[in-house]
Amino acid sequence: KPRRRGRAEAQEEARLAMASVRTDAAGCPEPEQLIANSELEFVAEDEFVEIVTNFSMPVLRMMGGEFGPFQAQHPMQAPLWLAIALHKRRKCRIRPPSWMDIQSLQRTLEEERESEGEFQPLPFRYIEIAHVLFRECRDEETWDGRENLFRIRSLVEDIRMIRLHKIQTGLKRLERSALKVTLDNLSAMEVNLIRPFLTKSLNRYYHIEQKIENGPASPTTPVLGDASPAARGATPTTDGQGGRPVRTLRRT
């Protein structure tokens, strides 16, 4: 497989990744550390794109599936990771997706500007696919000229920034009673961006609503999980075996 790595390299990368994940008091990973942008791009490489190869070969059987047969100068569908691997070896030419056409991007940009509270439908991983193509395919043949490459990259970035502004504006309008938020046509990168803030905010709204409905707790009512001696009428002592604390009732 073109992107096969050594076992030692993979184990070391996994160890460093696990060491970089921050956890909360319960040992669960924090929301902002669940998915990195590089991991989203890695998943997006399984999306199919159209390529035109300059060689012929029968069906290629891999762990991820069967691809081919390959026929020279005939367009075919292939996963993005395979297309990039062949492109680096000058074995194929990648055709950008239809939504990356200049006219299509200009139309999407105008619609995004006109509709303030709505997001235009785009591929779920459009940001990752665009970033991978911009990084790996810088030749003029892929984009029919360097000017087209710069123009397409600028349009994608403008669309991304407008959608980001919409997300920020929508989150500022959240009401206190909002326990569910519906955001249609968001991409994977955009969802990953707002997930930590949105989940924490909704959890806080939920706890506030619960306090309002249940009313303030009575000062004479013990709080569940309170281990303080004053709350339970007990004084901490030790069992004489290693100093392990035990509880004894205090008579008043």
C-alpha positions in Angstrom: 0.0 0.0 0.0 1.5 3.4 -0.9 1.2 4.9 2.6 2.3 1.8 4.6 4.4 2.7 7.7 6.7 0.6 9.8 5.4 -1.0 13.0 7.8 0.9 15.3 6.9 4.3 13.7 3.2 3.6 14.0 3.6 2.6 17.7 5.6 5.6 18.5 3.1 7.9 16.8 0.2 6.3 18.7 2.1 6.7 22.0 2.7 10.4 21.4 -0.9 10.9 20.4 -2.2 9.3 23.6 0.3 11.3 25.7 -1.0 14.5 24.2 -4.7 13.9 25.0 -5.8 15.8 28.1 -8.3 14.1 30.3 -10.8 15.3 32.9 -11.2 14.2 36.6 -13.0 11.0 35.4 -10.2 10.1 33.0 -12.3 10.9 29.9 -10.8 12.9 27.1 -11.8 16.5 26.9 -14.1 17.4 24.0 -11.6 19.7 22.3 -9.0 16.9 22.2 -11.2 14.2 20.6 -10.5 14.9 16.9 -7.6 16.8 15.5 -7.7 18.5 12.1 -5.1 16.2 10.8 -7.3 13.2 11.7 -10.2 14.8 9.9 -8.1 15.1 6.8 -7.0 11.5 7.1 -10.6 10.4 7.2 -11.4 12.6 4.2 -8.8 10.8 2.1 -11.3 8.0 1.8 -13.6 10.2 -0.3 -13.6 9.3 -4.0 -12.3 11.7 -6.7 -12.0 11.3 -10.5 -8.6 10.5 -11.9 -7.2 9.8 -15.4 -4.3 7.4 -15.4 -1.5 7.0 -17.9 -1.1 3.2 -17.4 -3.2 0.1 -17.6 -3.5 -2.5 -14.9 -6.0 -5.1 -13.6 -8.0 -4.7 -10.4 -5.9 -3.6 -7.5 -6.9 -5.5 -4.3 -6.1 -3.8 -1.0 -7.3 -4.0 2.6 -9.5 -1.0 2.0 -11.2 -2.5 -1.0 -10.8 -3.3 -4.7 -9.9 -0.5 -7.1 -9.7 -0.6 -10.9 -9.3 -1.9 -13.4 -7.1 0.9 -14.6 -7.1 1.9 -18.3 -4.8 4.5 -19.7 -6.5 7.8 -20.6 -9.9 6.6 -19.2 -11.4 8.5 -16.2 -12.2 6.4 -13.2 -13.1 6.9 -9.5 -10.5 6.3 -6.8 -10.1 7.3 -3.1 -8.3 10.5 -2.5 -5.3 8.8 -0.8 -4.8 6.5 -3.8 -5.1 9.4 -6.2 -2.5 11.5 -4.3 -0.1 8.5 -4.2 -0.4 8.0 -8.0 -0.2 11.7 -8.7 3.1 12.0 -6.8 4.5 9.2 -9.0 3.2 11.0 -12.1 0.9 8.1 -12.9 -2.4 10.0 -13.0 -4.0 13.4 -13.3 -6.6 14.4 -10.7 -9.7 16.1 -11.8 -11.0 18.5 -9.1 -14.6 17.8 -7.9 -17.4 19.6 -9.8 -18.2 21.8 -6.7 -14.7 23.3 -7.0 -15.4 24.8 -10.4 -15.0 28.6 -10.3 -18.5 29.3 -11.5 -20.0 26.9 -8.9 -17.9 28.4 -6.1 -18.9 32.0 -7.1 -22.5 31.0 -7.0 -22.1 29.4 -3.6 -20.3 32.4 -2.3 -23.1 34.8 -3.4 -25.8 32.5 -1.9 -23.9 32.4 1.4 -23.7 36.2 1.5 -27.4 36.6 0.7 -28.8 34.0 3.2 -27.7 35.2 6.6 -29.2 32.4 8.7 -28.7 29.5 6.4 -25.8 27.4 5.2 -25.5 26.3 1.6 -25.2 22.6 1.0 -21.6 21.6 0.4 -19.8 18.2 0.7 -19.5 17.2 4.4 -15.7 17.2 4.1 -15.2 20.0 1.6 -12.6 21.8 3.7 -10.4 18.8 4.2 -10.6 17.7 0.5 -9.8 21.3 -0.6 -6.8 21.5 1.8 -5.4 18.1 0.6 -5.7 19.0 -3.0 -4.2 22.5 -2.6 -1.3 21.0 -0.7 -0.5 18.0 -2.8 -1.6 19.2 -6.3 0.1 22.4 -7.2 0.8 21.7 -10.8 -1.0 23.8 -13.5 -2.3 20.7 -15.3 -4.6 19.8 -12.4 -6.2 23.3 -12.3 -5.8 24.4 -15.9 -3.5 27.2 -15.0 -1.9 28.7 -11.8 -4.3 31.6 -11.9 -7.3 29.2 -11.6 -5.6 27.6 -8.6 -5.2 30.9 -6.8 -8.8 31.9 -7.7 -10.3 28.6 -6.5 -8.3 28.7 -3.2 -9.4 32.3 -2.6 -13.1 31.4 -3.2 -13.0 28.4 -0.9 -11.4 30.5 1.9 -14.0 33.3 1.4 -16.8 30.7 1.7 -15.2 29.2 4.8 -14.8 32.6 6.5 -18.4 33.6 5.8 -19.8 30.3 7.2 -17.5 30.7 10.3 -19.0 34.2 10.8 -22.5 32.8 10.6 -21.7 30.1 13.2 -20.3 32.7 15.6 -23.3 35.0 15.1 -25.7 32.1 15.6 -24.0 31.0 18.8 -24.3 34.5 20.3 -28.1 34.4 19.8 -28.5 31.2 21.9 -31.3 31.7 24.5 -31.1 30.5 28.1 -33.8 27.9 27.5 -32.1 26.4 24.4 -31.4 22.7 25.1 -31.1 21.8 21.4 -29.5 23.6 18.5 -30.1 22.7 14.9 -27.4 23.7 12.3 -28.0 22.3 8.9 -25.4 21.7 6.2 -22.4 22.1 8.4 -19.2 20.4 7.4 -17.1 18.0 9.5 -14.4 20.7 10.2 -17.0 23.2 11.2 -18.8 20.8 13.6 -15.5 19.9 15.1 -14.7 23.6 15.6 -17.8 24.4 17.6 -18.3 21.1 19.4 -16.4 21.9 22.7 -18.1 25.3 23.2 -21.5 24.1 22.2 -21.6 21.0 24.3 -20.3 22.8 27.4 -22.8 25.7 26.9 -25.8 23.4 26.5 -24.8 21.4 29.5 -24.6 24.6 31.5 -28.0 25.7 30.3 -29.4 22.3 31.3 -28.1 22.5 34.8 -29.4 26.1 35.2 -32.9 24.9 34.1 -32.8 22.0 36.5 -31.9 24.4 39.4 -34.7 26.7 38.5 -37.3 23.9 38.3 -36.2 22.2 41.5 -35.6 25.4 43.5 -32.8 26.1 45.9 -31.6 23.2 48.1 -32.6 23.3 51.7 -29.6 24.1 54.1 -30.7 21.3 56.4 -30.9 18.7 53.5 -27.7 16.7 53.1 -26.3 17.0 49.6 -25.8 13.7 47.7 -22.2 12.8 47.5 -21.1 15.2 50.2 -18.4 13.4 52.2 -17.7 16.2 54.7 -18.1 15.2 58.4 -20.4 18.1 59.2 -22.9 17.0 56.5 -23.1 13.4 57.9 -22.8 14.1 61.6 -19.6 12.0 61.8 -16.1 12.5 62.8 -13.2 11.0 60.9 -11.0 8.6 62.8 -8.4 6.0 61.7 -8.6 2.2 62.0 -5.0 1.9 63.3 -4.0 -0.1 60.2 -2.1 2.2 57.9 -4.1 5.2 58.9 -7.1 4.4 56.7 -9.9 6.9 57.7 -13.2 5.4 59.0 -16.3 7.1 60.2 -17.9 7.0 63.6 -21.3 8.5 64.6 -21.2 11.4 67.0 -24.0 11.6 69.6 -25.5 15.1 70.3 
